[in-house]
Each structure stands twice: as C-alpha cells, then as structure tokens.
Amino acid sequence: MRYFIELAYNGKQYHGWQVQPNAVTVQEVLDKALSLLLGEPISILGAGRTDAGVHASQMFAHFDISNSIEDDNIVYRLNSYLPPDIAIKDIFRVKDDTHARFDATSRTYFYKVSTSKDVFQDDQSYTVLQPLDVEAMNKAATYLLDYKDFKCFSKAHTDVKTYNCDIRFAQWKTEGEQLIFTITADRFLRNMVRAIVGTLINIGLGKLDVLVMHSIIESKDRSEAGFSVPAKGLFLSEITYPETIKLE
C-alpha cells in the first residue's frame, strides 16, 4: 500500500535530500525513523532532490508498506522520532501507482535576499547591501516565461534527458527589508533557481543589462549566466498534485 508524507525541514544541517554515502541527508533520517516506527524496512522517494543547505516549507514523498496504517497518532509519533529540524505535517493513503515525483504538476520555490544586515535572517537569506533595481530584475524575470530550454542555468554535467522547463511564474516582491523571489514551474534543473537569482541580482546591481537575459538563455551556456547564490536562502515552498491521487 502506498502512502504520501507531507513534511517541512530546515536544510542547514543536511547534505541535501537524497541518501548518499558519508553524509547525513533528510531522506536517510526519514527512512530510519519510518522503518523503526512501522517495523519494516521503509525507503521513501521524494518529489525532488534539494541540494545541501536548501530548505523546504513543503515537501512530499511516497513510501510503500505491506499493511495499512491504522494509527491515528502516526504523525505525532513520527515527529517524536525525528529531530527538531524535520517536521511531519500529514501522512495519507494514495493510489498504488501514484508517484511523488512524476505526478507532481508544479513546484514553487522562493529565495530570500536581505537588503540590510540582519543577524536573525543571516542563516536563511543572502545579504546584498548595494542598491538593487527591483524593476529591472522583474522585467528580466518576465523573459523567463518566453523560453523552455534553460540549459544555461543548469549545473554542468547533469544527467538529464531534457533541459526544458515550463516556467509559469517568476517575480520579485519587496517585504520590509527583504526581497523575495518566487518561481513556479513544472520542473527545475539542478542549481537552476540559484543561478537564475544570481543572474537577476547582477542585473539589479547594474552589472548586466536587462535585455542580456535573452542572449544568456539562448546561449545554452552556463558560463554566460550569473553566479549561483548560496543555498541557505532557497526554500521549496509548494508542490501541487491532481486531487484524484488521494484515497479517502
């Protein structure tokens, strides 16, 4: 029987989502906790693979178990097995062929930039003290919606069949002394959001012209785009699925 698990985590102490040798990951910690709690080996599969230091305010994963879960307190009990930086929000039964990664219809990330030195935000945002032209950054962000191939923003030597992504929303918003960049697409490439943000910051600083975004994307060359901002400011914030996946 297949179950979905909804969770959130602070990625600061983890070497990303996916299990890997000689590094602590979110998936590894969850596998161990679920296996201990449910009394059989459990291996979860996430909706995506966040990199080291990246956070998630909403992540989904699925796992299979031989019998149905009858424990009404399963969420509470699982949270008690987990460290404070991983929080379970819900566990629910889905159709047996539902896949946390392939059935997701959209993913949304946001990135936090602090425009002043803030000791309470430093762990979860990137500080830029120079003035930023937010209007120019937003103008350049709209050009992302005109393209499909984003190889220029992908980490080099990534094993993917296609660099195509359907970006549906990309916008900067000012919230006090922070700038929040939100982007939604059907899928994302490795390092893609951080490379986009770094490129847009360079435009906001006047280092690049707004219109150069076109030539960067059309080049399909990572070296043409801007720097990758630190992982600490990046959050996976929403994943959507068809309503039909859930079993009542």
C-alpha positions in Angstrom: 0.0 0.0 0.0 1.3 3.4 -0.9 1.3 6.5 1.4 2.2 10.1 0.8 4.0 12.0 3.5 4.0 15.8 3.7 6.9 17.4 5.6 9.0 20.5 6.1 12.7 20.8 7.0 15.5 23.2 7.7 18.2 22.1 5.4 21.1 23.7 7.3 22.5 20.5 8.9 21.8 18.2 5.9 23.7 17.4 2.8 20.6 17.7 0.7 17.6 15.4 0.4 18.9 12.2 -1.3 20.7 9.4 0.5 24.4 9.4 -0.2 27.5 7.8 1.4 29.3 9.6 4.2 26.8 12.4 4.6 23.6 12.9 6.6 20.6 13.6 4.4 16.9 14.2 5.0 15.9 11.1 3.2 18.2 9.0 5.3 16.9 10.3 8.6 13.3 9.8 7.5 13.9 6.2 6.2 15.4 5.3 9.6 12.6 6.8 11.6 9.8 5.3 9.5 11.5 1.9 9.5 11.8 1.9 13.3 8.2 3.2 13.8 6.5 0.9 11.3 8.5 -2.2 12.0 9.7 -2.9 8.4 12.3 -1.5 6.0 11.0 1.7 4.5 12.5 3.6 1.6 10.9 6.9 0.8 11.0 8.6 -2.6 10.8 12.4 -2.7 9.1 14.8 -5.1 12.5 16.3 -5.8 16.1 16.4 -4.7 17.0 19.6 -2.8 20.7 20.4 -2.6 22.8 20.7 0.5 21.6 23.6 2.7 18.3 24.1 0.8 15.1 24.2 2.9 11.6 23.0 2.3 8.5 24.5 3.8 6.5 21.9 1.9 7.9 18.6 0.5 6.1 15.4 -0.4 7.4 11.9 -0.6 5.9 8.4 -1.0 6.6 5.1 0.6 5.1 1.5 0.3 4.1 -0.6 3.3 2.7 -4.2 3.5 -0.3 -3.3 5.6 -2.5 -0.2 6.0 -1.6 2.3 8.8 -4.4 2.3 11.3 -2.6 4.5 13.9 -4.5 7.9 14.2 -1.4 9.3 16.0 1.1 8.3 13.3 2.0 11.9 12.6 2.6 12.8 16.2 4.6 9.6 16.8 6.8 10.0 13.8 7.5 13.6 14.8 8.7 12.3 18.2 11.2 10.1 16.4 12.6 13.0 14.3 15.0 15.9 15.1 13.6 19.4 15.6 14.6 20.4 12.1 12.3 17.9 10.3 8.5 18.2 10.8 5.8 15.9 9.5 2.6 17.6 8.6 0.5 14.7 7.2 0.5 11.1 6.1 -2.2 9.8 3.8 -3.1 6.9 1.6 -2.8 7.3 -2.2 -3.5 5.2 -5.2 -0.8 2.5 -5.5 0.5 3.9 -8.8 0.8 7.5 -7.6 4.4 8.8 -7.7 5.6 11.7 -5.6 8.0 12.9 -8.3 6.3 12.1 -11.6 2.8 13.0 -10.7 3.6 16.5 -9.4 2.1 19.1 -11.7 4.0 22.1 -10.4 6.7 23.1 -7.9 7.3 26.5 -6.4 10.5 27.9 -4.8 11.2 31.2 -3.2 14.5 32.8 -2.4 15.1 35.4 0.3 17.5 38.3 -0.1 18.1 40.7 2.8 18.8 44.3 1.9 20.2 45.1 5.3 22.5 43.3 7.8 20.1 41.2 9.9 21.6 38.8 12.5 18.3 36.9 12.7 17.9 36.3 9.0 21.5 35.6 8.1 21.1 31.8 8.3 18.2 31.8 5.8 18.8 34.6 3.4 21.5 36.1 1.2 22.5 39.7 2.1 23.0 42.3 -0.6 23.8 45.7 0.8 24.2 47.6 -2.5 21.0 49.2 -4.0 19.1 46.8 -6.3 16.9 47.9 -9.2 13.9 45.6 -8.5 12.0 46.9 -11.5 14.8 45.8 -13.8 15.0 42.4 -12.0 11.3 41.9 -12.5 11.5 42.9 -16.2 14.3 40.4 -16.8 12.3 37.7 -14.8 9.4 38.0 -17.2 11.6 36.9 -20.1 11.9 33.5 -18.4 8.3 32.8 -19.4 9.2 33.1 -23.1 11.6 30.2 -23.1 11.6 26.4 -22.5 15.3 25.4 -22.6 17.2 26.5 -19.5 20.5 24.7 -20.0 22.3 28.0 -19.3 21.1 27.8 -15.7 21.7 24.1 -15.1 24.7 22.7 -13.2 27.3 21.3 -15.6 27.5 17.6 -16.3 23.9 17.0 -15.1 22.4 13.7 -16.3 19.0 14.8 -17.7 17.2 13.9 -20.9 16.0 17.4 -21.4 16.7 20.9 -20.2 13.1 22.0 -20.9 11.1 23.5 -18.1 7.7 25.2 -18.2 8.1 28.3 -16.1 4.7 29.7 -15.2 5.5 32.5 -12.7 8.7 34.4 -11.8 8.6 37.6 -9.7 10.4 39.7 -7.1 8.4 41.2 -4.2 9.6 43.6 -1.5 8.7 42.6 2.1 10.2 45.1 4.5 14.0 44.9 4.3 13.8 41.7 2.3 13.3 40.8 -1.4 11.5 37.5 -2.1 11.9 35.9 -5.5 9.1 33.4 -6.2 9.2 31.0 -9.2 6.9 28.2 -10.3 7.4 25.6 -13.0 6.6 22.0 -13.8 10.2 21.0 -13.0 13.5 22.5 -12.2 17.1 21.6 -13.2 19.9 21.2 -10.7 21.1 24.6 -9.3 18.6 26.3 -11.7 16.9 28.6 -9.3 20.1 29.7 -7.6 21.7 30.5 -11.0 18.6 32.5 -12.1 18.6 34.5 -8.8 22.3 35.3 -9.2 21.8 36.4 -12.7 18.9 38.7 -11.7 20.9 40.1 -8.9 23.7 41.1 -11.3 21.0 42.8 -13.4 19.7 44.6 -10.3 23.2 45.7 -9.5 23.6 47.2 -13.0 26.3 44.7 -13.9 24.2 43.3 -16.7 21.6 44.9 -19.0 18.0 43.6 -18.7 17.9 42.6 -22.4 21.0 40.4 -21.9 18.7 37.8 -20.3 17.6 36.8 -23.8 21.2 36.1 -25.1 22.1 34.3 -21.8 19.1 31.8 -22.2 19.7 31.4 -25.9 23.4 30.7 -25.4 22.6 27.4 -23.5 25.9 28.1 -21.8 26.2 28.1 -18.0 29.3 30.3 -18.2 27.2 33.1 -19.8 24.8 33.3 -16.8 25.4 34.8 -13.4 26.8 33.4 -10.2 24.8 30.9 -8.0 23.5 32.4 -4.8 24.1 30.5 -1.6 21.7 27.6 -0.8 20.7 29.0 2.6 18.2 31.4 1.1 16.4 28.9 -1.0 13.1 27.2 0.0 11.0 24.6 -1.8 7.6 26.1 -0.8 4.8 24.3 -2.7 4.2 21.1 -4.7 0.9 20.5 -6.4 -0.8 17.3 -7.4 -4.1 16.3 -9.1 -6.8 16.0 -6.4 -7.6 12.5 -7.7 -4.4 10.9 -6.1 -5.8 10.8 -2.6 -7.8 7.9 -1.3 -10.4 8.8 1.3 
